[in-house]
């Protein structure tokens, strides 16, 4: 069925994003892994998840960053590097855009409410 096939495709794409959360993936990279054209893949993904492909991938990176911040063993530079950001400042801007807080504000919120 179309829906079953769609779910498999989207699940495979999401799994690929999880496995490659530390890389700088493009929509083309992700579409290629599920053997779809970029435009078809974007349409299918958006319909299934309600989000654009890159939005989803960026949210995934932010969630991974939160986990790493909560572990209290990584510097923000190490987190930035692990998640494929070119610099700590770029990572900080990205994190704030998605979560509404900087990594250090997020860390404070966790420990001091």
N, C-alpha and C positions, 0 to 999 in steps of 0.2 A: 504493500500500500504506500501511497505517496507520503502519508504522515509518518509511517514506520521508517521509511527510507530517510525522510527529513530528520527524524530524531537520531537515527544512526549517524548521519552526516554531522549534525550539530554536536552530538556527543563525542564523536571522533575529533572534531575540531577543538572542542573544549579540552579534551584530554591532551591533545597536542600542545595547547596553550599552557596548561598546567606543567607539562613536562619541560617546556621551554620558557618558563616564566623569567628566566635570567637572560634571555636573548632579546635582541631588537627585532621582533618579527614584523613583517608587513602583512597586509590583507592578502597579497599575492602569495606569500609564503604559506599562509594557513590554507588558502583555497586550493593550492597545489596538492597539499597532503590529502585532501578529500576529493581530488580529481574533478574540481569544478572550475568554471570560469570565475574570475573575481566578481563580476557584477551579479551573476546568478547566486554565488555563495553569499554575497552581502545581503541580497534580498531574502534568501532562505533563512539566514542566521538572524536577521532583524525580526522577521516574522515569528520565528520560534522563541526568541529570547526577549524581544522588545528593546534590544540594544544594538548599536552598531558593533561590528567586530572589534574595532580598536578600543571602543569604549569598554567593552567587556574585558579585553586583555589588560587595559590600564587599571580597571577595578581589581582584577586579579592580582596585579603587581602591588597595588595598595594593600590588599588583604594580606598578601605574603609579607609585606613590609611590617604590618601591624604585628603579625606573629613573631617576626624577628625582633621587633622593638620590645615586645613583652618578655622575650627570653633574657633580655638584659645582658647579653654577652657580645653583641655586635656594636661597633661604632656606626654612625650614620653613613660614613664613607664606605664601610664594608657592606652595608645593606645596599647602598646605591650601586656599588660594583656588582654585587651578587644578583641584582635585578636588572642589570644591563643598562644602567644610566651612565652617561658620559661623565657626570660630575655629581658631587654631593649637593651642590646648589640646584642643579636641574632636578634631582630626585626630590629635594625639599619642596620646590615649586609644584612639581607633579603631585606629591602627596597632599599638599595643602589644597590644590585645586579639586582633588577628589574627596578628601575627608573633611575639609574645612579647618583643619588644624595643621600646624607644622609637626614634624616628627617629635621634636622636643616637647611641644605642647601636648601632644598625644601621650607621650611617656608620663608627663606630669599628671594628666587626667587619670591615667590608670592607677597611679600610686597614691594620689592625694585627692581623687574624686573631684 
